[in-house]
Amino acid sequence: MDNEQIAIRTSVFSMAGSFVLALIKGLAGWWGNSYALIADAIESTTDIFSSFLVLLGLRYARRPADENHPYGHGRIEPLITFLVVAFLVISATVIAYESIEHIRTPHRMPAPWTLVVLAVIIVWKEVSYRIVLRKSEETNSSSLRADAWHHRSDAITSVTAFIGITIALIGGPGYETADDWAALFAAGFILYNAYYIFRPALGEIMDEHVYDELIAEVRLRAGEVPGILGTEKCYVRKSGTRYHVDLHALVDGQLTVTQGHDLAHLLKDTLMERVPNLGQVLIHIEPTFTP
């Protein structure tokens, strides 16, 4: 199974889990008088839409290169990540507004059984985060990584809801709003998490230089090819789950054009074989002369 298929299956897993949890949280929050749980349900609902966007983006990114997209369609991934971040910001804004409204309005104490619901949700979302994050690392998918952090933010908001409800139940009358303050704190954390997701996606779309380890591996593998005397410039940029490489290789200046051409192809084939997740590899031959 290739990276794109793994990413798609992981995205479907995320979407299904978010749907079930959003339903459970919403019903538990409504019947248990907990706005923190309702806020958590709102966050999970945005997870459903964001996972759906990730799924669409991953399917689109699998399209092969064509005349209009010679490097493939992988750049849809960071664009989808931007949309996921937008959903996070919107959900945090809604949660913050509703939390403030509930703080200003007297309401009943949350039901104690809502803590049991939250405990189960926290464990499940943390497990989901670890599963999706591991798959994002395996597939080099930025949008899947954003989806993983959606699960982590969901787990954190559930933790804050758990703490808020606990304080309200222990404090008794007059502490009902602890639940709402927890939801407000969760909104702030979601905004922070949105930036954490946004920053690497922005770097990817801007071709930011963050691939030192990969460049070192490319240079190492290039040095193993007979006839390659060294390397000069090496640039890497990411598109979807693939990395495109531009490499300047040093060869004997006495070689013929045909020999240099054949050596460039040998180097490209070697890199494609020995370095995982490479897309297009462009080799520029630099002649060098020894005295």
Secondary structure as the mmCIF struct_conf table of DSSP 4:
data_model
#
loop_
_struct_conf.conf_type_id
_struct_conf.id
_struct_conf.beg_label_comp_id
_struct_conf.beg_label_asym_id
_struct_conf.beg_label_seq_id
_struct_conf.end_label_comp_id
_struct_conf.end_label_asym_id
_struct_conf.end_label_seq_id
HELX_RH_AL_P HELX_RH_AL_P1 ASN A 3 TRP A 31
TURN_TY1_P TURN_TY1_P1 GLY A 32 ASN A 33
HELX_RH_AL_P HELX_RH_AL_P2 TYR A 35 ALA A 61
TURN_TY1_P TURN_TY1_P2 ARG A 62 ARG A 62
BEND BEND1 ARG A 63 ARG A 63
HELX_LH_PP_P HELX_LH_PP_P1 PRO A 64 ALA A 65
BEND BEND2 GLU A 67 ASN A 68
TURN_TY1_P TURN_TY1_P3 PRO A 70 TYR A 71
BEND BEND3 HIS A 73 HIS A 73
TURN_TY1_P TURN_TY1_P4 GLY A 74 ARG A 75
HELX_RH_AL_P HELX_RH_AL_P3 ILE A 76 ILE A 103
TURN_TY1_P TURN_TY1_P5 ARG A 104 ARG A 104
BEND BEND4 THR A 105 THR A 105
HELX_LH_PP_P HELX_LH_PP_P2 ARG A 108 ALA A 111
TURN_TY1_P TURN_TY1_P6 PRO A 112 TRP A 113
HELX_RH_AL_P HELX_RH_AL_P4 THR A 114 THR A 139
TURN_TY1_P TURN_TY1_P7 ASN A 140 ASN A 140
HELX_RH_AL_P HELX_RH_AL_P5 SER A 142 GLY A 171
TURN_TY1_P TURN_TY1_P8 PRO A 173 GLY A 174
TURN_TY1_P TURN_TY1_P9 GLU A 176 THR A 177
HELX_RH_AL_P HELX_RH_AL_P6 ALA A 178 ILE A 205
TURN_TY1_P TURN_TY1_P10 MET A 206 ASP A 207
HELX_RH_AL_P HELX_RH_AL_P7 ASP A 212 GLY A 223
TURN_TY1_P TURN_TY1_P11 GLU A 224 GLU A 224
BEND BEND5 VAL A 225 VAL A 225
TURN_TY1_P TURN_TY1_P12 PRO A 226 GLY A 227
STRN STRN1 GLY A 230 SER A 239
TURN_TY1_P TURN_TY1_P13 GLY A 240 THR A 241
STRN STRN2 ARG A 242 ASP A 252
TURN_TY1_P TURN_TY1_P14 GLY A 253 GLN A 254
BEND BEND6 LEU A 255 LEU A 255
HELX_RH_AL_P HELX_RH_AL_P8 VAL A 257 ARG A 274
BEND BEND7 VAL A 275 VAL A 275
TURN_TY1_P TURN_TY1_P15 PRO A 276 ASN A 277
STRN STRN3 LEU A 278 THR A 288
#
